[in-house]
Amino acid sequence: MPHLGNYTGAIRRWVELQNDFEAYVCVVDLHALTLPWKPSELRRQSLEACASFIACGLDPAKGVIFLQSQVPAHLELAWVLTCLARMGELRRMIQFKERSRGETESVGVGLFTYPVLQAADVLLYRAHGVPVGEDQRQHIELMRDLGGRFNAMFGETFVLPEPWIAPTGARIMALDDPTQKMSKSAGRPQSSILLVDEPSVITKKVRAAVTDSGRDVIAAPDKPAVTNLLTIFSVMEGSSLEDLQDRGWDGYGSFKSALADAIIEHLAPIRQRWMELMDDTAELERLLATGAEKAARTADATIADVRSRIGLLGAG
């Protein structure tokens, strides 16, 4: 289930851009396998993610929403790119360092190589831009490196995508630790706000969010926790940080109460639409199947070109 960081850093930008660009939105169920999973939960979570994208405003009639695992070309290109990737550049991936926490010998290989699959997810569709949060910039750079390496070795094949990063709210940090980005994989429920959290849960999480010393509600380098909360408030309400700082808050209590109200109000229609969609999972599966057919037409054309260029037989 996407959280507030996913929404502010990426999903809301996908919605904004779908009217001007041919958009491909991939539910990355294969990436989910990098962490322990239960089959029944994986199926449910895939449908929940699809429902959340649509609830946030993505229109299957305008773009292509599909399951990664239903387009086999993703895996084929990922293997080709894996053979071109270097151990050193994958070791440098910040998210791998954070998630492995130094235990590199016992971490699953999928966690190490998943940025290559992520590169395949984008390069397959010859995308010009990828709307992502600031934390994904390094992964886009890897996509460009791998795509450029392939082009140099086998001829111009891939477009090298640019990261499209929102100027505000692009990097939302954990509520309980402003030094870490908001993430479901952190294993701390209080660290993130899910898009479909109930109002009472949102209020509780915001109330428990860490703050900085003092009582001033200002964005400053020495106030990372409050700066993070102000950034969330800014995105939820559409107000500037300066306006929020000038409201004369009576300490953190009143500020947090208003922040919780702003989040609840902003997410209410998303939560309502999500519940409606989850009441008809058969329709969600139909939408995903239709999206996979559309995505496969583009992906298969790309992979046929790749196969021909690298010398595999049966490339057509």
SVG drawing of the C-alpha trace seen along z (x, -y; Angstrom):
<svg xmlns="http://www.w3.org/2000/svg" viewBox="-18 -35 51 54">
<polyline fill="none" stroke="black" stroke-width="0.4" points="0.0,0.0 1.5,-3.4 2.3,-5.9 2.4,-9.6 6.0,-9.8 5.1,-7.8 2.1,-10.1 3.9,-13.4 7.1,-12.3 5.6,-10.4 2.0,-9.5 0.5,-12.9 2.9,-13.9 1.9,-10.9 -1.7,-12.2 -0.7,-15.7 1.4,-14.4 -1.1,-11.8 -2.9,-14.5 0.2,-15.6 2.2,-12.4 1.8,-8.7 2.0,-7.3 3.0,-3.7 2.3,-2.9 3.7,0.4 2.6,2.2 6.0,3.6 4.9,7.0 8.3,8.6 10.2,6.0 8.1,7.0 9.8,10.4 13.0,8.7 11.5,9.0 9.9,12.0 6.3,12.5 3.2,14.6 1.5,15.5 -2.0,14.6 -0.8,11.2 1.2,10.5 -1.9,10.9 -4.0,8.7 -1.3,6.1 -1.0,5.9 -4.7,5.2 -4.5,2.7 -1.7,0.8 -3.7,0.7 -6.7,-0.5 -4.7,-3.2 -3.2,-4.5 -6.7,-4.8 -8.1,-6.3 -5.4,-9.0 -6.6,-10.0 -4.8,-7.8 -7.1,-7.0 -6.7,-3.6 -8.3,-5.1 -5.6,-7.7 -2.5,-5.7 -1.4,-2.1 -1.7,-0.6 -0.4,3.0 1.3,5.6 5.1,6.0 4.9,9.8 2.3,9.9 4.8,8.5 7.6,11.1 9.8,8.7 10.7,7.0 12.5,10.1 14.3,10.7 15.6,7.2 16.6,7.2 18.8,10.2 20.5,8.6 21.1,5.4 22.4,7.5 25.1,8.9 26.1,5.3 25.9,4.0 29.0,3.8 29.2,5.0 30.7,1.7 27.9,-0.5 25.3,1.8 27.2,1.7 27.0,-2.1 23.2,-2.2 22.2,-4.1 19.0,-2.2 20.9,1.1 23.2,-0.2 20.3,-1.4 18.3,1.8 21.2,4.2 22.6,2.2 26.0,3.6 24.9,7.3 25.7,7.7 26.7,11.4 23.3,12.5 21.1,10.2 19.1,11.7 20.6,11.2 17.3,9.7 17.8,6.8 21.2,6.2 20.1,6.4 16.6,5.0 17.8,1.5 18.6,3.4 15.1,4.7 13.9,1.2 16.0,-0.1 14.4,2.5 10.9,1.3 11.7,-2.1 14.0,-1.4 11.6,1.1 9.1,-1.8 11.8,-4.2 10.6,-6.7 11.9,-10.2 11.1,-11.1 10.4,-9.4 8.4,-11.3 10.0,-10.2 11.0,-11.4 14.5,-12.7 15.5,-9.4 15.2,-7.7 17.6,-10.0 20.6,-7.6 18.5,-4.8 17.6,-6.9 21.3,-7.6 21.9,-3.9 19.2,-3.5 21.0,-6.1 24.3,-4.4 23.0,-0.9 21.0,-2.3 24.0,-4.3 26.3,-1.3 24.0,0.9 23.7,-1.8 27.5,-2.2 28.0,1.5 25.1,2.5 23.8,-0.7 21.2,-3.3 18.3,-1.4 17.2,-3.1 16.2,-6.6 18.1,-7.7 15.4,-8.9 15.5,-12.1 14.4,-12.2 11.4,-14.5 11.5,-15.5 8.9,-17.7 10.3,-20.9 8.3,-20.5 7.5,-17.5 9.8,-15.3 11.4,-13.7 9.2,-13.0 11.0,-11.6 9.8,-9.1 7.6,-10.5 9.6,-8.9 13.1,-9.6 13.7,-12.5 17.0,-11.2 15.4,-8.3 12.9,-8.6 9.4,-7.4 9.2,-3.7 7.0,-0.7 10.0,1.6 11.2,-0.2 9.0,2.2 7.8,-0.6 4.1,-1.3 4.3,-4.7 7.0,-5.9 4.6,-6.4 1.1,-7.4 -0.6,-5.1 -3.0,-6.6 -5.9,-4.6 -5.2,-5.0 -8.3,-5.8 -8.6,-9.3 -8.1,-8.2 -4.9,-6.4 -3.6,-9.4 -4.2,-11.6 -2.4,-9.2 0.6,-8.9 0.9,-12.7 0.5,-13.3 3.3,-10.7 5.6,-12.2 9.0,-13.4 9.8,-17.1 12.8,-19.2 13.9,-21.1 12.2,-24.4 8.6,-25.4 9.0,-27.4 7.3,-25.9 9.9,-26.8 11.7,-25.1 15.5,-25.1 18.5,-22.9 18.6,-22.4 14.9,-21.4 14.7,-18.4 11.7,-16.9 9.6,-20.1 10.8,-20.9 9.5,-17.4 6.1,-18.0 5.9,-21.5 6.7,-20.0 3.9,-17.5 1.5,-20.2 2.5,-22.3 1.8,-19.5 -1.5,-18.6 -2.9,-22.1 -1.1,-23.7 0.3,-26.5 3.9,-27.7 6.2,-27.0 6.4,-30.7 2.7,-31.0 2.5,-28.0 5.4,-29.3 3.6,-32.7 0.4,-31.4 1.5,-31.9 1.2,-28.4 0.9,-27.9 3.6,-25.3 3.7,-21.9 0.4,-20.7 -1.8,-23.0 0.4,-22.6 0.2,-18.8 -3.6,-19.0 -4.0,-21.2 -1.6,-19.0 -3.6,-15.9 -6.8,-17.6 -5.1,-18.7 -3.9,-15.2 -7.3,-13.6 -9.1,-16.1 -6.7,-15.6 -6.8,-11.8 -10.5,-11.4 -11.6,-11.1 -8.7,-8.9 -9.6,-6.5 -13.3,-6.5 -12.5,-5.7 -10.1,-3.0 -12.7,-1.2 -15.1,-1.3 -12.6,0.2 -11.6,2.9 -15.2,4.0 -14.9,5.2 -11.5,6.9 -12.7,8.7 -12.9,5.3 -9.4,4.4 -8.0,7.7 -9.7,6.9 -8.2,3.5 -4.7,4.9 -5.1,7.6 -6.1,5.0 -3.2,2.8 -0.7,5.7 -1.8,6.3 -1.2,2.7 2.2,2.6 3.3,5.9 2.8,4.5 5.4,1.8 7.7,3.9 7.7,6.8 8.7,4.5 11.6,3.2 12.8,6.7 12.7,7.9 15.0,5.1 17.3,5.9 17.4,9.6 18.3,8.8 21.1,6.3 22.8,8.6 22.8,11.6 20.1,13.9 18.4,16.2 14.7,16.0 14.7,12.2 12.4,12.0"/>
</svg>
